[in-house]
Amino acid sequence: MNLEIKAVAPNEAELLIYGYIGGWENRAAEFAKQVRELKATTLRVRINSGGGSLFDGVAIYNTLKLFKGTTIVHIDGLAASAASIIAMAGDQRIMPANTMLMIHNTSVYTEGNTQDLQKTALLLAQLDEAMLNTYVNRTGQTPEKIKQMMDDETWLTAKDAKELGFATEITDALEVAASIQDKSIIINGVNFEGLSLDKLRGGILKDFTASTNKSPPPATSLVANFLPKEGAQVMLTVEAFQKEHKATYDEVYTAAYKAGQTAERARIKEIEELEALGHKDILAKAKFDTGATAADVSFLIMKAEAQQRKTHIENVTADAGVLNKITSTQTDPVGNTQEEKEDAAFLAVFEGGNK
């Protein structure tokens, strides 16, 4: 994803937000400059993202809110997590009938002692409050209802989003290219890693039933692209699929393995590019233990360096406290110490006795 705004008509521009939000290529200052200098009266923001860095999401949201023209947000597939915050910047928030939106509480990779974890928990609570306020202001729902939705990690169809105020308009369903690969769902070319079939099956449809007390309708949303059609034979296990469709299984397994291998190499390479910053322990743990991304590692390094600066200042202050207790030798107006004055008096007597 990048943050390049492109002109699409004389008075209209478009911003495409597809994929992960955040990272080195997204320069907030350059994006803000583009928005300030934008001559168009309408800015269309097209979103298909599973989220990413909340800090980047909030920065994009705030920048879009500064645009003096009309901001129209189109959710082309999914607006989840930080992407749902960006979606709230739209004066109009349009969701085709087969798209979705998800809200939840913040999460982060962290490490450290009790105090570090307490500070991180406090930060997450503050971020949750900021998101809650944004959703409340844009939807008109009560803080209590939004908080419960965030606690539950709520998945919304376009219909649900419109009824709750997250969307302002529903349009006809768009054609969506979707597939499942190595437990990841790919929608319109964007890989939503961690967005599982079980999440769609047990999340969206379950939420619909709980909120309406009705049976789920025929699949007309994005779920229809993943769930088996009624009456279709379903392979319940990987073993059964492998046995009955070995050639296909081998082909899919090989492709998934290569894709995973490529993605892992890219992740490690991005982390290794941060070696100039030091903190080899953090880099090693991310590469081989936690599976953290380069963006996660950057956050941990910034925290570590902030702690180092704090410790350095505390040490310098402590050292200065010791030095402040040392009294200087008294001097006379011309700068001679008492010891120097005594030596001078001795020499004067000695020289006088030798004249």
N, C-alpha and C positions, 0 to 999 in steps of 0.2 A: 504494500500500500504506500502511496505517496500522497502529498497534499497539494497537487497541482490543479489549479482552477483553470478550466478551458472555456473559451467562448463557443457557444453553440448557436447563437442568433444575435442580431444587433443589440438587443437589450437583455440578453439572457446568457448565463454562464452555468457551468456544471462542475461539480466536485464528486469524484468517484471514491467511495470508501469501501473497498473490497479487501477482505483478509484481516490479518492481525493489526490491531491498533497500537501504535507505538513503535519504538526502535530508532536506530541511528539516522535512517533516511528521512524521518519526519521532523523537519526543523520548524519548531513552533514560531520562531521570530519571522522566518520567511513566509510562512502561511499567513500570519497576522498582517504582514505587509501587503500580501496579495489581496486580502479582504478589504483593507483600507483603501487600496488603489483601484478597487473594482468599479468599473463604470456602469456595469449592467444594473438594471433595476430588479431583476429576478435571479436568484441563485438556487439552482436545483441540486440537492445533495442525494446521491443514490447510494444506498447502504446494503451490503451483504457481508456481514461480519459476525463472528462468534465472540468478539470482544478483544480484550488485551489489557493494556495499561490504563487504569482508571485516571491517573494523572494526565495522560495524554488525551483521554476521552473528555475530561472536564475542560482541558485547555482548548480543545477543538470546539466544544459546546459554547464556552464563553466567547471565543473569537467569532463564531457564527452569530451569536446574539448581538454582536456589535455591528453587524451588517445593516445598513440603513434601508435597504430595499426589502423585498419579500423573499423569505427563505422557504422553499418547498422541499420537504424530505420525502423521498420515495424508498420504501423498504422493498428491495428487489428479491430478497430471499429470507434472510434472517437478520434481526438486530438484537443481539444478546449482550448482556452484561454492559461493558463500557460503551458498546455500540448503541444500546438503548438510550443511554444518556445523550449521546450525540443526536439521536433521532428527536429528542425532546426540544431541540433548538428550532425545529420547523414551525413556522406560522401555520403551515398546512402539513399534516403528517399522513401520507397516503400509503395504504397497505393493500396490494392486490389480495384477492380472497384466499390465495394459497400460500401466503407468507406468515411469518411468525415473529414474535417479540418475547424476550425473556428478561426478567429482573431478578436479582439476588443480592446477597450481602457480599462485601469485599473479602478477598482472601489473598495471602501473600506467603512466599517462602521466607523463613526467618531463622535466625539462630542466635545464641547468646545466653547470658545468665538470666536470673529471675527479673532483674530490673529491665533488661533489654526486651524481654517478652512482654512485660507489663506495658512498656512504652509502645510496643508494636500493637498490642491489643487496644490501647487508648487511641492510637492513630486510626486503626481500622474502624473503631466505633465512631470517630469523627467523620471519616469518609462515608460511612453508612448514613450518618445524619445528613451529610451534604447531598447524597443521592436521594434520600427520602424527601428532602425539601424540594428538590427539582421535580420529582414525580408528582408530589402533592400540588405544586404550583401549576403544573401543566395539565393535570387530569381533573383537579377539583375533588379528588377522593380525600378521605380523612387520613391523618398521619397514622392512626392505629391500623387502618385497613392496608395501607401501603407497607407498613412495617411487617405485618403478618405475611403479606405477599412476598416480601424480600426474604424473610426468614424461611419461607417454604420453597424458595426458588421457583417462581411461578412462570409457566410457559403459556403464552397467549396466542390464540389464533387471531386472525384479522378481525373476526366478528367480536371476540372477547375484548380485544384492544380498543375497538371502536366504542363498545358499550361502556368501558371503564374510563374512556377519555385519553388513552395513550395515542390513539389514532383519531384523525378527524374525518377520514374518508376511506371507503372501501371501493376498490375498482375490480373489474373482471380479473380472473386468475391469469397470471402470465405463464407461458410455457417454461417449465423448469427442467433443466438437465441435472439429474441426480443419480448418484451411485454410492455403493458401500464398498470400502476397500480397507482391509486390515483394521476393522472395528472403527474406522473413521468414515464420516459421511461427507461426500463431496457434492456441493450444490453450486451450480453454474460456475464450475471450475475452481471454487474456493474450498479448501480442505478444512472442515470443522472437527479437528482432532478432539476427542473426548466427548463429542456429542453422539451418544450411543443410540442404537435402535430401541433399546429398553427405555431410555429417557423419553424418546418420542412416544412410544407405545404406552408406557406407564405414567408419563408426565402430562403431556398435553391432553390426551383423552380422559385421563383420570381427573385432571383439573376441570375439564369441561363438565363432567358428570357431577362433581362436587359442587360446582357453582350454579348449575341449572337444575339439578335433581332430575335430569333427563338422560336417556341413553345417548351415547355419542351419535352424531349424525353420520350418514355415509361419508367416507373420507373425501373431503373436498379441499382440504388444505395441503400443505407441503407433506403431511404424513402420507398422503396417497401415493407419493413417489417411492415410499420405502416399504409400507406394509403390504403383505401378500393380498391379492385380490380374493374376494369371497369364493370359496370352493376350490381354491388353488392348493396343490399339494405343497406341504412345507417340510423341508429337511430340518429335523429337530436337533440334529447333532452334526458336528464337523465330521465325525467318523463316518456317519451315514452318507454324507455328501462325498467324502473322499472315496468311499467304496463304490458308489454308483456312478460317479463322474470323475474318475481318476485323472483323466487328461486335463479336464477343466480345472480341477483342484490344483494340479501341479502347476498349471499356467498361472492361476491366480496367486498361488503361494509364492512362486518365483517373482512375479511382478511386485507383490506386496513386500517381499523380503528386500528386493532391490530398492524399492521406494523408501522403505524404512532405513535401509543402510545409507542411502543418499542423504536422507533427512538428518540422520544421526551424525554423519560426517560434516554436514553443513553446520549443525549445532556446535559441535566441538571446535570446528574451525573459527566460528564467530567468537567462541569463548577464548580460544588461544590468541586471538587478535587483541585481547585485553591484557595480555601478559605484561605489557609495558607499564601497566599501572601497579604491578606488584601483586601482593596478596595471593601467593601461590597456593596457600591452604584453601582459600575460598574457590579458586579456579579448579583445583584438583577434586574437591568435593562435588562441585557442580558437574564436572565432566564424567565422574565415575560412580557417584553415589545418588545424588538427588535428581539428576536429569533436568536441572534448571536451564532456562534459556539465557542467552547473552544479556537480555534486558533484565532478567532476575538477578544475574550476577552483578551487573552494573549497580543495581540498587543496593545489593549487599556490600559492595566495595565502597559506595558513598557513605553507607552507615558506618563501616569500619573506619574510614578515614575521618569521619566526623568524631568518632569516639577517640581516635588517636589525637586529634587536635585538642579535644577537651582534656585528655589526660596530660598532654604537653603543657597546656595552660595551667592546669592544676599543679604540675611539678614546678614550673617556673615561679608560680605564685608562692609555693612553699619555700623554694630556695630564696626568693626575695625576702621572705619573712625572717629567715635566719640572718641575712646580710643587714637588714634594717636594725638588728639588735646590736651591731658593732658600732661603737662610737669612734669618731675620728680623733686624731691627735690635735690638741689645741695649737693654733698658730697665731703669730703676732700679725699686725697689720701688713707687714712687708713679706709675710709668707714664711718666716723662720719658725721651725718647731721649737719647743722648749729644750729639747736635747741639743739642737743646733746652737741655741743661745748660750747654753752652758759651755759648749765646746769653744765658742767664740770668746767668752769671758776668760776661760783658761788660757787660751792663746794670747789674749791681751796682757794678762799678768806675766806669762812666760816671756813674751817679747819685750815688755817693759823692764824686766829684770836683766835683760841682756843688752840694753843700750849703753 
